Amino acid sequence: MILALQENKQPDWDVYDSVTSAAIIPLTGASVADKSRPVDFPDFTKGKWGGRAKLYS
């Protein structure tokens, strides 16, 4: 991330990738506490994830 910013390039991860990865642990904990039942995963993009530009090739 820092290297990308220093080189004025787009980072591999954006804010949505960051919050998605941060949500995994608490959602896993909630699932385990409920006998490993599935939990809904929040859509941080409010439905716009399908139209996001690809950051990687």
C-alpha positions as CSV (number, residue, x, y, z in Angstrom):
1,M,0.0,0.0,0.0
2,I,2.7,2.4,1.0
3,L,4.8,1.6,-2.1
4,A,1.8,2.1,-4.3
5,L,1.2,5.5,-2.8
6,Q,4.8,6.5,-3.1
7,E,4.9,5.5,-6.7
8,N,1.5,7.2,-7.4
9,K,-0.1,3.9,-8.4
10,Q,-3.4,2.5,-7.4
11,P,-3.1,0.1,-4.4
12,D,-4.1,-3.5,-4.7
13,W,-6.7,-3.1,-2.0
14,D,-9.4,-0.4,-1.7
15,V,-11.4,0.6,1.3
16,Y,-14.1,-2.0,0.5
17,D,-11.5,-4.8,0.5
18,S,-10.2,-3.5,3.9
19,V,-13.6,-3.5,5.6
20,T,-14.5,-6.8,4.1
21,S,-11.4,-8.5,5.5
22,A,-11.9,-6.8,8.9
23,A,-15.5,-8.2,9.1
24,I,-14.5,-11.8,8.7
25,I,-13.4,-12.4,12.3
26,P,-16.5,-11.0,14.1
27,L,-18.8,-12.7,11.7
28,T,-17.0,-16.0,12.2
29,G,-17.4,-15.5,15.9
30,A,-21.1,-14.9,15.6
31,S,-21.5,-18.0,13.4
32,V,-19.5,-20.2,15.8
33,A,-21.5,-18.8,18.8
34,D,-24.7,-19.8,17.0
35,K,-23.6,-23.4,16.4
36,S,-21.8,-22.6,13.1
37,R,-24.9,-21.4,11.4
38,P,-24.4,-19.0,8.5
39,V,-24.6,-15.3,9.1
40,D,-25.4,-12.6,6.6
41,F,-22.3,-10.8,5.2
42,P,-22.8,-7.1,4.9
43,D,-22.6,-5.5,1.5
44,F,-20.3,-2.5,2.2
45,T,-20.7,-1.3,-1.5
46,K,-24.5,-1.1,-1.2
47,G,-25.0,-3.3,-4.3
48,K,-22.3,-1.6,-6.4
49,W,-19.7,-4.4,-6.0
50,G,-20.5,-5.8,-9.5
51,G,-19.7,-2.6,-11.3
52,R,-16.4,-1.9,-9.5
53,A,-13.3,-1.6,-11.6
54,K,-10.9,-4.5,-11.3
55,L,-7.8,-3.6,-9.5
56,Y,-5.9,-6.7,-10.5
57,S,-5.3,-8.5,-13.7
